[in-house]
Amino acid sequence: MNKSELFNQIKKKESFLCVGLDTDIKKIPTHLLSEEDPIFSFNKAIIDATHDLCIAYKPNTAFYESNGVEGWKSLEKTINYIKDNYPDLFVIADAKRGDIGNTSKMYARTFFESLRADAVTVAPYMGEDSVTPFLGYANKWVILLALTSNKGSDDFQRILDASEKRPLFETVMTTAQKWADDEQLMYVVGATQGEAFRRIREIAPTHFLLVPGVGAQGGSLQEVCTYGMTNQCGLIVNSSRGIIYADQTRDFALASRKAAMKLQKQMALELLKRVD
Amino acid sequence: MNKSELFNQIKKKESFLCVGLDTDIKKIPTHLLSEEDPIFSFNKAIIDATHDLCIAYKPNTAFYESNGVEGWKSLEKTINYIKDNYPDLFVIADAKRGDIGNTSKMYARTFFESLRADAVTVAPYMGEDSVTPFLGYANKWVILLALTSNKGSDDFQRILDASEKRPLFETVMTTAQKWADDEQLMYVVGATQGEAFRRIREIAPTHFLLVPGVGAQGGSLQEVCTYGMTNQCGLIVNSSRGIIYADQTRDFALASRKAAMKLQKQMALELLKRVD
């Protein structure tokens, strides 16, 4: 999916919501545990209940890997289910990978060939040859960690670069623009980073940002839109726990729909204010 | 396995060799392709041929994930085979993971509970709460990326920190020492980094270093030992392609043994010179 197709989906659905499929076997409703693949059954129900309200799904690989071989099956089935039934939905493999060139090439093969993801999150620490192997696929995206939503983002991401007089995350963002343009590169910026979005839009005025941290982590949707939205939206805002664990009874899917709808309605309003 | 047990293995085997199991289905001898699980069959043959010459194995998850569900099975079987047959061998899951606390906890569960790894490589970009969840397991290790072996290590790892007047990788190393001591924390330092080992030993005089990049990537074992070896060794030197793809005929396992033995003999000599 390219940038203008993504923007068209956003306009059509009046939503820039991504639903994070951080599915933990210990947190899903107990009646699902008798199913053959409880994780997949849970995801399927969430997807069927929310697909018209969001433009993307983001399974985080950690939650699947922790169940070993069975978990990897659930991940594969989940992505296939989305792509087979709702082909306009954008699938982000939240994997935070990155290794030497030879090895990153294998990860790219994993997420873009073996799995049918549209985008993968990538960690920048190992530099250019750890990122560029993911860029060799048409209409597939790298979403590079820039300024993350967690407390630990203060430890290294804001270190001041002595020669450039800017924090590390700005150097990461600027350097990566030599490797790809805004048709293949997005950045992760946490919703908890508030006013930092203003500076980020100076560095990346047209790039899409993937924004986690609304909801359980405490970020404000309105603040993100005030400082981060462009006239082509430029935002994919993720909510995981706030949507998928909205309720843990047999009505969990309906509850997830309500939680997603609440965010979608706020998003529709923000789009009306700021997007042509 | 704790630090003194690891050192004892090194003395006993006169080796600090780690064999990197970066097993690519496209590079293994063709006669194995008719086996039920060619990747596992290949690994098993390599392990049986080298286990007395090395102290560790390091499967890189990228190579397994790229084969999907089947690949994850091969990874699980490989680690189980090592642990069931050669329990003194140290197993490093080269995964380069790191995510927000809640998610890193799932990765820790993957590698230390679902899989039986002794150590996992972790990327530092997301800071403290992305690393500490891996530290909650007795005798299990975090191996943190510090100064990697690839060309891209120049892009961010050597950026000068304005307030501390030191490169980023030194800040990463120093900061991480607040989270764990040398009984749970090692660092990745590429063999290609040569003299940088001198500075690294000032920052981390007693920590083990995992050193990739000897062989195919061009690093020198002798240089690594000159600048990086402590009187308790303090080094785990990895070779992947140079050992496992030493030969692609039916004699591949014997060839891998010869390649491993060549390194082991050089290592025995270095240990004799430098370790009590």
Interface residues (C-beta under 8 A of the other chain):
Chain A: D22 D24 N60 A62 F63 E65 S66 N67 G68 V69 W72 K73 E76 D94 K96 R97 G98 D99 I100 G101 N102 T103 S104 M106 Y107 R109 T110 E113 S114 L115 A123 P124 Y125 M126 G127 E128 D129 S130 V131 L145 T148 S149 N150 K151 G152 S153 D154 D155 F156 Q157 I159 L160 D161 A162 S163 K165 L168 T171 V172 T175 Q217
Chain B: D22 D24 N60 A62 F63 E65 S66 N67 G68 V69 W72 K73 E76 D94 K96 R97 G98 D99 I100 G101 T103 S104 M106 Y107 R109 T110 E113 S114 L115 A123 P124 Y125 M126 G127 E128 D129 S130 V131 L145 T148 S149 N150 K151 G152 S153 D154 D155 F156 Q157 I159 L160 D161 A162 S163 K165 L168 T171 V172 T175 Q217
